[in-house]
Structure formats: structure tokens, C-alpha cells
Amino acid sequence: MAAAIEIGIEKLEVVGDSNLVVSQANGDWKVKEEKLKPYHQNLEDLIPQFNKVTFTHVPRLKNQFANVLATLASMVEIPIGVKLRPIIIEQRDTPVYQYVMAIDEPEDDHPWYYDIWRFVER
């Protein structure tokens, strides 16, 4: 949320797979765990800096995209000080099977994620 504030985001939708955390953020449930109270207070301090903030619960089984990104992120070690370019993800109205795609098998000994890794390193 601090990063969103820093770049001037005014409306924010926060999606989480923990029903407990989302319910606490929405104020539906109280934070009882002492070690979590400072985090919740930080959240409460950040919320007024937006015009609108919503917290939405998405069950883990329906959050496959986040799981894939988390898996990919765990595979790549990013050196300190390296700035990453944003990854642009397009959502299309036409199913992917209707696009003609040419897939060439690489002629090297690199693992399947090598090109993604190189992209992230730039």
C-alpha cells in the first residue's frame, strides 16, 4: 500500500487469500493476536491516504494467477539495486486457442524459464 501511495494511486483493490486477514482489514473481525496489532495499525494509518480502498477475499483455489507469479518469483534471485521493468499482462476477449502461435523449440541447453529469468534480470 505504501508503494501505491508513493506512485499516486487513489483507488486500490487489495485481494488476499486469507479470509482472516481480509476480514480484519475490512473491520469485520478484531485483531486479537498481539504481534499482528502493529501491522493492522499500519494498515489503518495508510487507508485514509486513498480515496477508496477495498479488501476482497479470493480463495486460494481460485487464485491460480497469484500462485503462478509467486512460484516464478521464488525461482529468480534479484540482486540488490537492480531495477525491474514492469511485466505487462494483457487480457483478451478472444480465447487463446484462436490465435495462431509458432512455438520454436530452443536450440540451447537452458531450462524452460531461462528467457523469463533474463527478462526479469534486465
N, CA, C and O atoms as a Tinker XYZ file with bonds, in Angstrom:
   488  protein
     1  N      0.828000   -1.185000    0.000000    73     2
     2  CA     0.000000    0.000000    0.000000    64     1     3
     3  C      0.872000    1.248000    0.000000    63     2     4     5
     4  O      0.524000    2.252000   -0.623000    81     3
     5  N      2.003000    1.191000    0.694000    73     3     6
     6  CA     2.902000    2.337000    0.715000    64     5     7
     7  C      3.434000    2.624000   -0.684000    63     6     8     9
     8  O      3.570000    3.785000   -1.069000    81     7
     9  N      3.736000    1.580000   -1.446000    73     7    10
    10  CA     4.216000    1.764000   -2.816000    64     9    11
    11  C      3.126000    2.393000   -3.682000    63    10    12    13
    12  O      3.419000    3.249000   -4.517000    81    11
    13  N      1.872000    1.977000   -3.493000    73    11    14
    14  CA     0.760000    2.546000   -4.251000    64    13    15
    15  C      0.602000    4.030000   -3.924000    63    14    16    17
    16  O      0.340000    4.836000   -4.817000    81    15
    17  N      0.757000    4.391000   -2.668000    73    15    18
    18  CA     0.683000    5.797000   -2.262000    64    17    19
    19  C      1.808000    6.584000   -2.923000    63    18    20    21
    20  O      1.597000    7.689000   -3.422000    81    19
    21  N      2.994000    6.008000   -2.919000    73    19    22
    22  CA     4.177000    6.684000   -3.474000    64    21    23
    23  C      4.016000    7.016000   -4.954000    63    22    24    25
    24  O      4.520000    8.041000   -5.413000    81    23
    25  N      3.321000    6.165000   -5.705000    73    23    26
    26  CA     3.158000    6.437000   -7.134000    64    25    27
    27  C      1.831000    7.130000   -7.458000    63    26    28    29
    28  O      1.491000    7.306000   -8.627000    81    27
    29  N      1.090000    7.519000   -6.427000    73    27    30
    30  CA    -0.099000    8.344000   -6.627000    64    29    31
    31  C     -1.401000    7.613000   -6.891000    63    30    32    33
    32  O     -2.334000    8.202000   -7.437000    81    31
    33  N     -1.486000    6.347000   -6.518000    73    31    34
    34  CA    -2.730000    5.596000   -6.694000    64    33    35
    35  C     -3.784000    6.158000   -5.749000    63    34    36    37
    36  O     -3.505000    6.372000   -4.570000    81    35
    37  N     -4.993000    6.398000   -6.255000    73    35    38
    38  CA    -6.063000    6.941000   -5.423000    64    37    39
    39  C     -7.094000    5.897000   -5.015000    63    38    40    41
    40  O     -7.660000    5.961000   -3.924000    81    39
    41  N     -7.330000    4.937000   -5.902000    73    39    42
    42  CA    -8.286000    3.862000   -5.611000    64    41    43
    43  C     -7.527000    2.549000   -5.684000    63    42    44    45
    44  O     -6.779000    2.302000   -6.630000    81    43
    45  N     -7.727000    1.706000   -4.673000    73    43    46
    46  CA    -6.955000    0.474000   -4.574000    64    45    47
    47  C     -7.860000   -0.685000   -4.188000    63    46    48    49
    48  O     -8.661000   -0.578000   -3.259000    81    47
    49  N     -7.726000   -1.798000   -4.912000    73    47    50
    50  CA    -8.388000   -3.035000   -4.513000    64    49    51
    51  C     -7.301000   -3.999000   -4.077000    63    50    52    53
    52  O     -6.425000   -4.357000   -4.864000    81    51
    53  N     -7.360000   -4.414000   -2.832000    73    51    54
    54  CA    -6.404000   -5.362000   -2.270000    64    53    55
    55  C     -7.081000   -6.720000   -2.254000    63    54    56    57
    56  O     -8.159000   -6.875000   -1.681000    81    55
    57  N     -6.449000   -7.707000   -2.884000    73    55    58
    58  CA    -7.004000   -9.052000   -2.966000    64    57    59
    59  C     -6.125000   -9.979000   -2.151000    63    58    60    61
    60  O     -4.905000   -9.987000   -2.310000    81    59
    61  N     -6.743000  -10.760000   -1.277000    73    59    62
    62  CA    -5.980000  -11.674000   -0.438000    64    61    63
    63  C     -6.639000  -13.028000   -0.342000    63    62    64    65
    64  O     -7.853000  -13.155000   -0.501000    81    63
    65  N     -5.821000  -14.055000   -0.076000    73    63    66
    66  CA    -6.385000  -15.402000    0.027000    64    65    67
    67  C     -6.592000  -15.838000    1.467000    63    66    68    69
    68  O     -6.992000  -16.975000    1.717000    81    67
    69  N     -6.325000  -14.949000    2.417000    73    67    70
    70  CA    -6.581000  -15.260000    3.819000    64    69    71
    71  C     -7.872000  -14.580000    4.255000    63    70    72    73
    72  O     -7.933000  -13.356000    4.364000    81    71
    73  N     -8.896000  -15.379000    4.501000    73    71    74
    74  CA   -10.170000  -14.816000    4.929000    64    73    75
    75  C    -10.014000  -14.053000    6.248000    63    74    76    77
    76  O    -10.652000  -13.020000    6.451000    81    75
    77  N     -9.170000  -14.562000    7.135000    73    75    78
    78  CA    -8.932000  -13.894000    8.418000    64    77    79
    79  C     -8.369000  -12.490000    8.204000    63    78    80    81
    80  O     -8.887000  -11.521000    8.758000    81    79
    81  N     -7.318000  -12.383000    7.407000    73    79    82
    82  CA    -6.663000  -11.086000    7.189000    64    81    83
    83  C     -7.604000  -10.111000    6.477000    63    82    84    85
    84  O     -7.685000   -8.943000    6.856000    81    83
    85  N     -8.311000  -10.580000    5.458000    73    83    86
    86  CA    -9.237000   -9.708000    4.725000    64    85    87
    87  C    -10.371000   -9.255000    5.640000    63    86    88    89
    88  O    -10.760000   -8.088000    5.607000    81    87
    89  N    -10.899000  -10.155000    6.449000    73    87    90
    90  CA   -11.979000   -9.781000    7.370000    64    89    91
    91  C    -11.497000   -8.786000    8.422000    63    90    92    93
    92  O    -12.244000   -7.890000    8.815000    81    91
    93  N    -10.255000   -8.936000    8.881000    73    91    94
    94  CA    -9.689000   -7.974000    9.827000    64    93    95
    95  C     -9.477000   -6.622000    9.155000    63    94    96    97
    96  O     -9.750000   -5.581000    9.752000    81    95
    97  N     -8.994000   -6.635000    7.919000    73    95    98
    98  CA    -8.762000   -5.385000    7.193000    64    97    99
    99  C    -10.083000   -4.651000    6.935000    63    98   100   101
   100  O    -10.134000   -3.422000    6.977000    81    99
   101  N    -11.129000   -5.400000    6.671000    73    99   102
   102  CA   -12.449000   -4.799000    6.449000    64   101   103
   103  C    -13.110000   -4.338000    7.743000    63   102   104   105
   104  O    -14.124000   -3.642000    7.701000    81   103
   105  N    -12.555000   -4.714000    8.889000    73   103   106
   106  CA   -13.134000   -4.344000   10.170000    64   105   107
   107  C    -14.240000   -5.276000   10.621000    63   106   108   109
   108  O    -14.917000   -4.999000   11.611000    81   107
   109  N    -14.435000   -6.385000    9.905000    73   107   110
   110  CA   -15.462000   -7.351000   10.287000    64   109   111
   111  C    -15.052000   -8.144000   11.530000    63   110   112   113
   112  O    -15.893000   -8.502000   12.355000    81   111
   113  N    -13.763000   -8.412000   11.653000    73   111   114
   114  CA   -13.225000   -9.163000   12.782000    64   113   115
   115  C    -12.145000   -8.342000   13.463000    63   114   116   117
   116  O    -11.439000   -7.569000   12.815000    81   115
   117  N    -12.019000   -8.512000   14.774000    73   115   118
   118  CA   -10.981000   -7.818000   15.539000    64   117   119
   119  C     -9.652000   -8.560000   15.423000    63   118   120   121
   120  O     -9.612000   -9.777000   15.245000    81   119
   121  N     -8.568000   -7.796000   15.527000    73   119   122
   122  CA    -7.234000   -8.388000   15.558000    64   121   123
   123  C     -6.939000   -8.707000   17.017000    63   122   124   125
   124  O     -6.795000   -7.800000   17.836000    81   123
   125  N     -6.849000   -9.989000   17.343000    73   123   126
   126  CA    -6.627000  -10.401000   18.725000    64   125   127
   127  C     -5.159000  -10.725000   18.997000    63   126   128   129
   128  O     -4.681000  -10.547000   20.117000    81   127
   129  N     -4.453000  -11.193000   17.992000    73   127   130
   130  CA    -3.052000  -11.586000   18.147000    64   129   131
   131  C     -2.186000  -10.336000   18.339000    63   130   132   133
   132  O     -2.136000   -9.475000   17.461000    81   131
   133  N     -1.510000  -10.238000   19.478000    73   131   134
   134  CA    -0.718000   -9.053000   19.822000    64   133   135
   135  C      0.339000   -8.711000   18.779000    63   134   136   137
   136  O      0.544000   -7.540000   18.459000    81   135
   137  N      1.003000   -9.725000   18.253000    73   135   138
   138  CA     2.086000   -9.432000   17.304000    64   137   139
   139  C      1.559000   -8.927000   15.956000    63   138   140   141
   140  O      2.327000   -8.387000   15.160000    81   139
   141  N      0.257000   -9.098000   15.693000    73   139   142
   142  CA    -0.325000   -8.603000   14.448000    64   141   143
   143  C     -0.894000   -7.194000   14.569000    63   142   144   145
   144  O     -1.148000   -6.536000   13.560000    81   143
   145  N     -1.092000   -6.733000   15.796000    73   143   146
   146  CA    -1.703000   -5.417000   16.004000    64   145   147
   147  C     -0.904000   -4.264000   15.394000    63   146   148   149
   148  O     -1.514000   -3.350000   14.839000    81   147
   149  N      0.444000   -4.261000   15.470000    73   147   150
   150  CA     1.183000   -3.163000   14.813000    64   149   151
   151  C      0.980000   -3.143000   13.289000    63   150   152   153
   152  O      0.917000   -2.073000   12.684000    81   151
   153  N      0.879000   -4.326000   12.677000    73   151   154
   154  CA     0.640000   -4.388000   11.232000    64   153   155
   155  C     -0.741000   -3.829000   10.889000    63   154   156   157
   156  O     -0.909000   -3.098000    9.913000    81   155
   157  N     -1.713000   -4.187000   11.706000    73   155   158
   158  CA    -3.068000   -3.695000   11.467000    64   157   159
   159  C     -3.124000   -2.179000   11.672000    63   158   160   161
   160  O     -3.809000   -1.478000   10.927000    81   159
   161  N     -2.414000   -1.677000   12.668000    73   159   162
   162  CA    -2.385000   -0.225000   12.898000    64   161   163
   163  C     -1.742000    0.488000   11.720000    63   162   164   165
   164  O     -2.198000    1.558000   11.317000    81   163
   165  N     -0.683000   -0.098000   11.163000    73   163   166
   166  CA    -0.047000    0.476000    9.977000    64   165   167
   167  C     -1.044000    0.527000    8.821000    63   166   168   169
   168  O     -1.110000    1.519000    8.095000    81   167
   169  N     -1.809000   -0.532000    8.657000    73   167   170
   170  CA    -2.848000   -0.576000    7.631000    64   169   171
   171  C     -3.860000    0.542000    7.859000    63   170   172   173
   172  O     -4.229000    1.253000    6.924000    81   171
   173  N     -4.301000    0.694000    9.090000    73   171   174
   174  CA    -5.274000    1.746000    9.431000    64   173   175
   175  C     -4.715000    3.139000    9.149000    63   174   176   177
   176  O     -5.460000    4.046000    8.779000    81   175
   177  N     -3.406000    3.307000    9.322000    73   175   178
   178  CA    -2.769000    4.600000    9.054000    64   177   179
   179  C     -2.675000    4.887000    7.550000    63   178   180   181
   180  O     -2.713000    6.045000    7.134000    81   179
   181  N     -2.554000    3.839000    6.748000    73   179   182
   182  CA    -2.403000    4.016000    5.298000    64   181   183
   183  C     -3.732000    4.220000    4.575000    63   182   184   185
   184  O     -3.786000    4.941000    3.578000    81   183
   185  N     -4.787000    3.604000    5.056000    73   183   186
   186  CA    -6.084000    3.643000    4.366000    64   185   187
   187  C     -6.577000    5.064000    4.089000    63   186   188   189
   188  O     -7.044000    5.315000    2.978000    81   187
   189  N     -6.500000    6.011000    5.036000    73   187   190
   190  CA    -7.018000    7.355000    4.763000    64   189   191
   191  C     -6.278000    8.095000    3.646000    63   190   192   193
   192  O     -6.755000    9.127000    3.172000    81   191
   193  N     -5.140000    7.591000    3.226000    73   191   194
   194  CA    -4.378000    8.268000    2.177000    64   193   195
   195  C     -4.900000    7.936000    0.775000    63   194   196   197
   196  O     -4.373000    8.436000   -0.219000    81   195
   197  N     -5.926000    7.100000    0.697000    73   195   198
   198  CA    -6.566000    6.750000   -0.569000    64   197   199
   199  C     -7.973000    7.324000   -0.602000    63   198   200   201
   200  O     -8.583000    7.555000    0.442000    81   199
   201  N     -8.483000    7.553000   -1.802000    73   199   202
   202  CA    -9.893000    7.942000   -1.936000    64   201   203
   203  C    -10.801000    6.754000   -1.666000    63   202   204   205
   204  O    -11.885000    6.895000   -1.098000    81   203
   205  N    -10.334000    5.570000   -2.087000    73   203   206
   206  CA   -11.139000    4.361000   -1.881000    64   205   207
   207  C    -10.204000    3.161000   -1.798000    63   206   208   209
   208  O     -9.295000    3.016000   -2.615000    81   207
   209  N    -10.434000    2.298000   -0.802000    73   207   210
   210  CA    -9.702000    1.047000   -0.663000    64   209   211
   211  C    -10.711000   -0.051000   -0.384000    63   210   212   213
   212  O    -11.568000    0.088000    0.489000    81   211
   213  N    -10.606000   -1.145000   -1.129000    73   211   214
   214  CA   -11.445000   -2.306000   -0.862000    64   213   215
   215  C    -10.545000   -3.515000   -0.637000    63   214   216   217
   216  O     -9.470000   -3.630000   -1.226000    81   215
   217  N    -11.004000   -4.403000    0.220000    73   215   218
   218  CA   -10.293000   -5.645000    0.509000    64   217   219
   219  C    -11.210000   -6.792000    0.102000    63   218   220   221
   220  O    -12.343000   -6.889000    0.572000    81   219
   221  N    -10.712000   -7.655000   -0.773000    73   219   222
   222  CA   -11.509000   -8.741000   -1.319000    64   221   223
   223  C    -10.834000  -10.075000   -1.034000    63   222   224   225
   224  O     -9.632000  -10.238000   -1.243000    81   223
   225  N    -11.629000  -11.027000   -0.551000    73   223   226
   226  CA   -11.107000  -12.370000   -0.296000    64   225   227
   227  C    -11.301000  -13.232000   -1.535000    63   226   228   229
   228  O    -12.402000  -13.308000   -2.081000    81   227
   229  N    -10.227000  -13.880000   -1.977000    73   227   230
   230  CA   -10.272000  -14.838000   -3.079000    64   229   231
   231  C     -9.681000  -16.139000   -2.545000    63   230   232   233
   232  O     -8.513000  -16.165000   -2.154000    81   231
   233  N    -10.460000  -17.213000   -2.520000    73   231   234
   234  CA    -9.917000  -18.481000   -2.022000    64   233   235
   235  C     -8.681000  -18.912000   -2.808000    63   234   236   237
   236  O     -8.567000  -18.637000   -4.003000    81   235
   237  N     -7.766000  -19.583000   -2.135000    73   235   238
   238  CA    -6.516000  -19.999000   -2.773000    64   237   239
   239  C     -6.743000  -20.797000   -4.047000    63   238   240   241
   240  O     -6.004000  -20.637000   -5.019000    81   239
   241  N     -7.750000  -21.649000   -4.052000    73   239   242
   242  CA    -8.005000  -22.467000   -5.234000    64   241   243
   243  C     -8.419000  -21.636000   -6.444000    63   242   244   245
   244  O     -8.241000  -22.071000   -7.582000    81   243
   245  N     -8.963000  -20.458000   -6.215000    73   243   246
   246  CA    -9.384000  -19.589000   -7.315000    64   245   247
   247  C     -8.360000  -18.493000   -7.593000    63   246   248   249
   248  O     -8.632000  -17.573000   -8.363000    81   247
   249  N     -7.215000  -18.582000   -6.986000    73   247   250
   250  CA    -6.194000  -17.552000   -7.122000    64   249   251
   251  C     -4.960000  -18.120000   -7.829000    63   250   252   253
   252  O     -3.831000  -17.889000   -7.398000    81   251
   253  N     -5.181000  -18.851000   -8.900000    73   251   254
   254  CA    -4.104000  -19.530000   -9.598000    64   253   255
   255  C     -3.078000  -18.567000  -10.178000    63   254   256   257
   256  O     -1.886000  -18.873000  -10.195000    81   255
   257  N     -3.524000  -17.409000  -10.653000    73   255   258
   258  CA    -2.598000  -16.453000  -11.250000    64   257   259
   259  C     -1.566000  -15.983000  -10.223000    63   258   260   261
   260  O     -0.374000  -15.919000  -10.521000    81   259
   261  N     -2.026000  -15.657000   -9.026000    73   259   262
   262  CA    -1.102000  -15.228000   -7.972000    64   261   263
   263  C     -0.151000  -16.352000   -7.589000    63   262   264   265
   264  O      1.029000  -16.115000   -7.329000    81   263
   265  N     -0.671000  -17.584000   -7.556000    73   263   266
   266  CA     0.185000  -18.723000   -7.226000    64   265   267
   267  C      1.285000  -18.910000   -8.264000    63   266   268   269
   268  O      2.426000  -19.205000   -7.909000    81   267
   269  N      0.956000  -18.742000   -9.541000    73   267   270
   270  CA     1.954000  -18.868000  -10.600000    64   269   271
   271  C      3.010000  -17.772000  -10.470000    63   270   272   273
   272  O      4.204000  -18.045000  -10.599000    81   271
   273  N      2.584000  -16.541000  -10.216000    73   271   274
   274  CA     3.547000  -15.445000  -10.053000    64   273   275
   275  C      4.445000  -15.674000   -8.844000    63   274   276   277
   276  O      5.646000  -15.408000   -8.898000    81   275
   277  N      3.867000  -16.168000   -7.755000    73   275   278
   278  CA     4.662000  -16.439000   -6.559000    64   277   279
   279  C      5.684000  -17.541000   -6.821000    63   278   280   281
   280  O      6.822000  -17.458000   -6.359000    81   279
   281  N      5.281000  -18.565000   -7.558000    73   279   282
   282  CA     6.205000  -19.645000   -7.898000    64   281   283
   283  C      7.344000  -19.114000   -8.759000    63   282   284   285
   284  O      8.509000  -19.422000   -8.511000    81   283
   285  N      7.013000  -18.323000   -9.761000    73   283   286
   286  CA     8.031000  -17.740000  -10.633000    64   285   287
   287  C      8.979000  -16.835000   -9.838000    63   286   288   289
   288  O     10.195000  -16.881000  -10.027000    81   287
   289  N      8.422000  -16.028000   -8.960000    73   287   290
   290  CA     9.251000  -15.123000   -8.158000    64   289   291
   291  C     10.202000  -15.884000   -7.247000    63   290   292   293
   292  O     11.315000  -15.427000   -6.985000    81   291
   293  N      9.771000  -17.033000   -6.769000    73   291   294
   294  CA    10.633000  -17.811000   -5.879000    64   293   295
   295  C     11.779000  -18.477000   -6.630000    63   294   296   297
   296  O     12.740000  -18.933000   -6.012000    81   295
   297  N     11.689000  -18.538000   -7.944000    73   295   298
   298  CA    12.724000  -19.189000   -8.747000    64   297   299
   299  C     13.841000  -18.236000   -9.150000    63   298   300   301
   300  O     14.904000  -18.682000   -9.581000    81   299
   301  N     13.617000  -16.937000   -9.017000    73   299   302
   302  CA    14.566000  -15.940000   -9.503000    64   301   303
   303  C     15.100000  -15.129000   -8.330000    63   302   304   305
   304  O     14.334000  -14.624000   -7.510000    81   303
   305  N     16.402000  -15.012000   -8.263000    73   303   306
   306  CA    17.010000  -14.159000   -7.243000    64   305   307
   307  C     17.389000  -12.839000   -7.891000    63   306   308   309
   308  O     18.183000  -12.807000   -8.831000    81   307
   309  N     16.826000  -11.761000   -7.391000    73   307   310
   310  CA    17.069000  -10.440000   -7.965000    64   309   311
   311  C     18.120000   -9.733000   -7.116000    63   310   312   313
   312  O     17.915000   -9.521000   -5.921000    81   311
   313  N     19.247000   -9.368000   -7.730000    73   311   314
   314  CA    20.302000   -8.681000   -6.975000    64   313   315
   315  C     19.827000   -7.330000   -6.439000    63   314   316   317
   316  O     18.995000   -6.667000   -7.059000    81   315
   317  N     20.351000   -6.936000   -5.304000    73   315   318
   318  CA    20.007000   -5.651000   -4.697000    64   317   319
   319  C     20.450000   -4.530000   -5.630000    63   318   320   321
   320  O     21.550000   -4.561000   -6.182000    81   319
   321  N     19.585000   -3.551000   -5.796000    73   319   322
   322  CA    19.904000   -2.395000   -6.627000    64   321   323
   323  C     19.487000   -2.535000   -8.076000    63   322   324   325
   324  O     19.580000   -1.567000   -8.831000    81   323
   325  N     19.035000   -3.695000   -8.485000    73   323   326
   326  CA    18.612000   -3.905000   -9.865000    64   325   327
   327  C     17.167000   -3.456000  -10.011000    63   326   328   329
   328  O     16.294000   -3.900000   -9.265000    81   327
   329  N     16.915000   -2.574000  -10.975000    73   327   330
   330  CA    15.551000   -2.122000  -11.227000    64   329   331
   331  C     14.920000   -3.025000  -12.271000    63   330   332   333
   332  O     15.536000   -3.348000  -13.287000    81   331
   333  N     13.695000   -3.424000  -12.011000    73   331   334
   334  CA    12.979000   -4.313000  -12.913000    64   333   335
   335  C     12.027000   -3.530000  -13.791000    63   334   336   337
   336  O     11.433000   -2.539000  -13.367000    81   335
   337  N     11.894000   -3.990000  -15.014000    73   335   338
   338  CA    10.881000   -3.424000  -15.897000    64   337   339
   339  C      9.557000   -4.096000  -15.559000    63   338   340   341
   340  O      9.535000   -5.268000  -15.183000    81   339
   341  N      8.455000   -3.366000  -15.688000    73   339   342
   342  CA     7.160000   -3.993000  -15.402000    64   341   343
   343  C      6.831000   -5.067000  -16.434000    63   342   344   345
   344  O      7.224000   -4.967000  -17.597000    81   343
   345  N      6.125000   -6.068000  -16.006000    73   343   346
   346  CA     5.641000   -7.100000  -16.906000    64   345   347
   347  C      4.206000   -6.730000  -17.257000    63   346   348   349
   348  O      3.365000   -6.563000  -16.374000    81   347
   349  N      3.936000   -6.606000  -18.535000    73   347   350
   350  CA     2.598000   -6.231000  -18.993000    64   349   351
   351  C      1.836000   -7.505000  -19.336000    63   350   352   353
   352  O      2.288000   -8.326000  -20.134000    81   351
   353  N      0.685000   -7.645000  -18.721000    73   351   354
   354  CA    -0.149000   -8.818000  -18.939000    64   353   355
   355  C     -1.444000   -8.342000  -19.582000    63   354   356   357
   356  O     -2.186000   -7.548000  -19.004000    81   355
   357  N     -1.700000   -8.835000  -20.770000    73   355   358
   358  CA    -2.895000   -8.429000  -21.497000    64   357   359
   359  C     -4.028000   -9.414000  -21.254000    63   358   360   361
   360  O     -3.816000  -10.625000  -21.182000    81   359
   361  N     -5.216000   -8.881000  -21.130000    73   359   362
   362  CA    -6.397000   -9.729000  -21.050000    64   361   363
   363  C     -7.146000   -9.539000  -22.362000    63   362   364   365
   364  O     -7.500000   -8.422000  -22.738000    81   363
   365  N     -7.377000  -10.637000  -23.041000    73   363   366
   366  CA    -8.017000  -10.556000  -24.353000    64   365   367
   367  C     -9.432000  -11.117000  -24.302000    63   366   368   369
   368  O     -9.771000  -11.951000  -23.461000    81   367
   369  N    -10.236000  -10.630000  -25.228000    73   367   370
   370  CA   -11.618000  -11.097000  -25.310000    64   369   371
   371  C    -11.747000  -12.401000  -26.098000    63   370   372   373
   372  O    -12.731000  -13.127000  -25.955000    81   371
   373  N    -10.753000  -12.686000  -26.922000    73   371   374
   374  CA   -10.773000  -13.887000  -27.762000    64   373   375
   375  C     -9.980000  -14.987000  -27.076000    63   374   376   377
   376  O     -8.877000  -14.734000  -26.593000    81   375
   377  N    -10.511000  -16.192000  -27.022000    73   375   378
   378  CA    -9.766000  -17.303000  -26.399000    64   377   379
   379  C     -8.418000  -17.519000  -27.083000    63   378   380   381
   380  O     -8.291000  -17.330000  -28.292000    81   379
   381  N     -7.440000  -17.905000  -26.320000    73   379   382
   382  CA    -6.078000  -18.049000  -26.820000    64   381   383
   383  C     -5.973000  -19.081000  -27.935000    63   382   384   385
   384  O     -5.114000  -18.943000  -28.806000    81   383
   385  N     -6.811000  -20.105000  -27.938000    73   383   386
   386  CA    -6.697000  -21.128000  -28.969000    64   385   387
   387  C     -7.071000  -20.603000  -30.355000    63   386   388   389
   388  O     -6.831000  -21.282000  -31.353000    81   387
   389  N     -7.654000  -19.407000  -30.431000    73   387   390
   390  CA    -7.999000  -18.848000  -31.723000    64   389   391
   391  C     -6.844000  -18.064000  -32.349000    63   390   392   393
   392  O     -6.939000  -17.633000  -33.498000    81   391
   393  N     -5.771000  -17.879000  -31.611000    73   391   394
   394  CA    -4.601000  -17.192000  -32.140000    64   393   395
   395  C     -3.634000  -18.221000  -32.696000    63   394   396   397
   396  O     -3.446000  -19.288000  -32.111000    81   395
   397  N     -3.028000  -17.902000  -33.813000    73   395   398
   398  CA    -2.029000  -18.788000  -34.387000    64   397   399
   399  C     -0.700000  -18.462000  -33.727000    63   398   400   401
   400  O     -0.250000  -17.316000  -33.726000    81   399
   401  N     -0.088000  -19.482000  -33.170000    73   399   402
   402  CA     1.166000  -19.263000  -32.464000    64   401   403
   403  C      2.214000  -20.228000  -33.003000    63   402   404   405
   404  O      1.947000  -21.414000  -33.201000    81   403
   405  N      3.394000  -19.706000  -33.233000    73   403   406
   406  CA     4.506000  -20.562000  -33.643000    64   405   407
   407  C      5.420000  -20.717000  -32.441000    63   406   408   409
   408  O      5.912000  -19.733000  -31.888000    81   407
   409  N      5.638000  -21.937000  -32.051000    73   407   410
   410  CA     6.495000  -22.201000  -30.909000    64   409   411
   411  C      7.717000  -22.949000  -31.408000    63   410   412   413
   412  O      7.621000  -24.087000  -31.867000    81   411
   413  N      8.852000  -22.304000  -31.313000    73   411   414
   414  CA    10.103000  -22.932000  -31.718000    64   413   415
   415  C     10.787000  -23.503000  -30.496000    63   414   416   417
   416  O     10.904000  -22.831000  -29.471000    81   415
   417  N     11.222000  -24.697000  -30.596000    73   415   418
   418  CA    11.980000  -25.307000  -29.517000    64   417   419
   419  C     13.364000  -24.663000  -29.482000    63   418   420   421
   420  O     14.019000  -24.566000  -30.520000    81   419
   421  N     13.816000  -24.228000  -28.326000    73   419   422
   422  CA    15.139000  -23.612000  -28.256000    64   421   423
   423  C     16.225000  -24.638000  -28.597000    63   422   424   425
   424  O     16.112000  -25.828000  -28.302000    81   423
   425  N     17.266000  -24.127000  -29.224000    73   423   426
   426  CA    18.378000  -24.995000  -29.611000    64   425   427
   427  C     19.544000  -24.846000  -28.643000    63   426   428   429
   428  O     20.704000  -24.937000  -29.044000    81   427
   429  N     19.243000  -24.619000  -27.390000    73   427   430
   430  CA    20.292000  -24.479000  -26.389000    64   429   431
   431  C     19.997000  -25.417000  -25.220000    63   430   432   433
   432  O     19.006000  -26.148000  -25.231000    81   431
   433  N     20.851000  -25.386000  -24.234000    73   431   434
   434  CA    20.680000  -26.266000  -23.079000    64   433   435
   435  C     20.114000  -25.539000  -21.873000    63   434   436   437
   436  O     20.264000  -26.006000  -20.744000    81   435
   437  N     19.461000  -24.394000  -22.095000    73   435   438
   438  CA    18.905000  -23.609000  -20.990000    64   437   439
   439  C     17.594000  -24.224000  -20.517000    63   438   440   441
   440  O     16.899000  -24.879000  -21.294000    81   439
   441  N     17.245000  -24.013000  -19.225000    73   439   442
   442  CA    15.952000  -24.503000  -18.725000    64   441   443
   443  C     14.810000  -23.703000  -19.349000    63   442   444   445
   444  O     15.037000  -22.644000  -19.933000    81   443
   445  N     13.588000  -24.208000  -19.225000    73   443   446
   446  CA    12.423000  -23.593000  -19.865000    64   445   447
   447  C     12.183000  -22.154000  -19.416000    63   446   448   449
   448  O     11.626000  -21.362000  -20.176000    81   447
   449  N     12.591000  -21.803000  -18.203000    73   447   450
   450  CA    12.321000  -20.458000  -17.682000    64   449   451
   451  C     13.461000  -19.482000  -17.932000    63   450   452   453
   452  O     13.421000  -18.362000  -17.423000    81   451
   453  N     14.464000  -19.865000  -18.691000    73   451   454
   454  CA    15.663000  -19.052000  -18.901000    64   453   455
   455  C     15.323000  -17.671000  -19.480000    63   454   456   457
   456  O     15.825000  -16.659000  -18.992000    81   455
   457  N     14.479000  -17.623000  -20.510000    73   455   458
   458  CA    14.147000  -16.337000  -21.127000    64   457   459
   459  C     13.388000  -15.429000  -20.166000    63   458   460   461
   460  O     13.596000  -14.215000  -20.169000    81   459
   461  N     12.517000  -15.999000  -19.349000    73   459   462
   462  CA    11.798000  -15.200000  -18.346000    64   461   463
   463  C     12.793000  -14.645000  -17.335000    63   462   464   465
   464  O     12.728000  -13.472000  -16.969000    81   463
   465  N     13.697000  -15.478000  -16.897000    73   463   466
   466  CA    14.721000  -15.084000  -15.940000    64   465   467
   467  C     15.552000  -13.924000  -16.495000    63   466   468   469
   468  O     15.798000  -12.944000  -15.792000    81   467
   469  N     15.981000  -14.034000  -17.744000    73   467   470
   470  CA    16.768000  -12.968000  -18.379000    64   469   471
   471  C     15.949000  -11.685000  -18.479000    63   470   472   473
   472  O     16.475000  -10.591000  -18.271000    81   471
   473  N     14.644000  -11.820000  -18.802000    73   471   474
   474  CA    13.788000  -10.648000  -18.898000    64   473   475
   475  C     13.715000   -9.920000  -17.555000    63   474   476   477
   476  O     13.808000   -8.693000  -17.507000    81   475
   477  N     13.553000  -10.659000  -16.482000    73   475   478
   478  CA    13.442000  -10.082000  -15.138000    64   477   479
   479  C     14.765000   -9.451000  -14.716000    63   478   480   481
   480  O     14.765000   -8.439000  -14.015000    81   479
   481  N     15.878000  -10.021000  -15.125000    73   479   482
   482  CA    17.189000   -9.503000  -14.734000    64   481   483
   483  C     17.505000   -8.149000  -15.364000    63   482   484   485
   484  O     18.281000   -7.380000  -14.796000    81   483
   485  N     16.925000   -7.840000  -16.519000    73   483   486
   486  CA    17.242000   -6.573000  -17.229000    64   485   487
   487  C     16.859000   -5.378000  -16.444000    63   486   488
   488  O     17.058000   -4.252000  -16.899000    81   487
